[in-house]
């Protein structure tokens, strides 16, 4: 299942984590892993991820696909991107927050989850976080490529029953359908 990526919410979540670090910048590999840990936990706890990004196993662990692309390839030169207006490359393999995107799309419990993830992993080095990401059961070594990580697999490894998984996926599908209908009108 593929959901609409919420770039604004992903940017706000990333900015929240960068602010928590306290220096205005962060290794992009570390940031992407922290966002993955938060999305994964939100999906398992509440049946809905924070960013609605899609996920892939890559050599250095799971990544949020669109966030990874925004960081490593930049935004489209044709249209402005919310991410690029607030988070930009900085130094060697880092990103910095250049403008505060606010937190208007993040709920209080999502911010609390981001804080929880930062408290658990935020003090680790980027390489220690990669080691932690490699321990996740849904990560598969792609041997230089990339392998899709489905919501179904995350929920399965998050100890959800088959019935719970099907109900969550139906709810996500219905939510995505409503969004598409509203966007078309």
C-alpha positions in Angstrom: 0.0 0.0 0.0 1.3 3.4 -0.9 0.1 6.5 0.9 0.4 10.2 0.0 3.6 11.5 1.4 3.0 14.4 3.8 6.1 16.6 3.1 4.9 19.3 5.5 4.5 16.9 8.4 7.8 15.1 7.6 9.6 18.5 7.6 8.0 19.5 10.9 9.0 16.1 12.4 12.6 16.5 11.1 12.8 20.1 12.4 11.5 18.9 15.8 14.4 16.4 16.0 17.0 18.9 14.8 15.8 21.3 17.5 16.1 18.6 20.1 19.7 18.1 19.1 20.2 21.8 20.0 22.8 22.8 17.4 20.6 23.5 14.4 22.0 20.7 12.3 22.3 17.0 12.3 23.8 14.1 10.2 21.2 13.3 7.6 21.7 9.6 8.1 20.9 10.0 11.8 17.9 12.2 11.1 16.5 9.7 8.6 16.9 6.8 11.0 15.3 8.8 13.9 12.3 9.6 11.6 12.1 5.9 10.6 12.1 4.8 14.3 9.3 7.3 15.0 7.2 6.3 12.0 7.6 2.7 12.8 6.6 3.1 16.4 3.6 5.3 15.4 2.4 2.7 12.9 2.7 -0.1 15.5 1.1 2.0 18.4 -1.6 3.9 16.5 -2.0 2.2 13.1 -0.7 5.3 11.3 2.8 6.6 10.6 3.7 10.2 11.2 5.1 11.1 7.7 3.2 8.5 5.5 6.5 8.0 3.6 7.4 4.7 2.1 10.3 2.7 3.4 13.2 0.8 2.0 16.0 -1.4 3.4 19.3 0.1 2.2 22.8 -0.9 3.2 22.9 1.4 6.2 19.4 0.4 7.4 15.8 1.4 6.8 15.1 4.8 5.2 12.1 7.0 4.5 12.2 7.0 0.7 10.9 10.6 -0.1 12.8 12.1 2.8 16.0 10.3 1.7 15.4 11.7 -1.9 14.8 15.3 -0.6 18.0 15.1 1.4 20.3 13.4 -1.1 18.9 14.6 -4.5 17.2 17.9 -3.5 13.8 19.1 -4.5 12.5 19.5 -8.1 13.9 22.6 -9.7 10.5 23.2 -11.2 8.5 23.6 -8.0 9.4 24.8 -4.5 9.3 22.3 -1.8 8.3 22.9 1.8 11.3 20.8 3.0 13.8 22.8 1.1 12.4 26.1 2.4 13.2 24.9 6.0 15.9 22.2 5.8 18.9 22.4 3.6 22.3 20.6 3.2 25.0 21.7 5.6 28.6 20.6 5.6 29.5 17.0 5.0 26.5 14.7 5.1 24.5 17.0 7.3 21.3 19.0 7.1 20.4 22.2 9.0 17.2 23.9 9.8 17.2 27.3 8.0 13.6 28.3 9.0 11.2 27.0 11.6 8.4 25.2 9.8 6.2 25.3 13.0 4.5 22.2 14.3 1.0 22.9 13.1 0.5 19.4 11.6 2.0 17.4 14.4 -0.2 16.3 17.2 0.9 16.5 20.8 1.3 12.7 21.0 3.4 12.7 17.8 5.7 15.3 19.3 5.9 13.2 22.5 6.8 10.1 20.4 9.5 12.1 18.5 10.9 13.2 21.9 10.8 9.6 23.1 12.7 8.4 20.0 15.2 11.2 20.5 15.7 10.4 24.2 16.4 6.7 23.2 18.6 7.2 20.2 19.4 10.9 19.8 22.7 10.8 21.7 24.1 7.9 19.7 26.5 8.5 16.8 25.2 8.0 13.3 27.1 4.7 13.1 25.6 3.5 16.4 22.2 4.3 15.1 22.9 2.3 11.9 23.8 -0.6 14.1 20.5 -0.2 16.0 18.6 0.0 12.6 20.2 -3.2 11.4 18.7 -5.0 14.5 15.2 -4.2 13.3 13.6 -7.5 12.1 12.0 -5.9 9.0 15.4 -4.8 7.7 17.0 -7.0 5.0 20.5 -6.5 3.6 19.9 -5.3 0.1 23.6 -5.8 -0.9 23.9 -2.4 -2.5 20.3 -2.1 -3.8 17.1 -1.4 -1.9 14.2 -3.6 -0.8 10.8 -2.3 0.0 9.6 -2.5 3.6 5.9 -2.8 3.7 3.6 -1.5 6.5 2.4 -5.2 6.7 5.9 -6.4 7.6 6.4 -3.6 10.2 3.1 -4.5 11.8 3.9 -8.2 11.7 7.3 -7.7 13.4 5.5 -5.2 15.8 3.6 -8.3 17.1 0.2 -7.4 15.6 -2.1 -10.2 14.8 -3.2 -11.0 11.3 -6.7 -9.5 12.1 -5.1 -6.3 13.5 -2.9 -5.9 10.5 -5.8 -6.3 8.1 -7.9 -3.8 10.0 -5.0 -1.2 10.1 -4.3 -1.6 6.4 -8.1 -1.2 5.6 -8.2 1.9 7.7 -5.1 3.4 6.0 -6.5 2.5 2.6 -9.9 4.1 3.5 -8.1 7.2 4.8 -6.0 7.5 1.6 -9.2 7.0 -0.5 -11.0 9.9 1.3 -7.9 12.1 0.8 -7.9 11.4 -2.9 -11.6 12.1 -3.3 -11.3 15.4 -1.4 -8.3 16.4 -3.4 -10.1 15.8 -6.6 -13.1 17.9 -5.7 
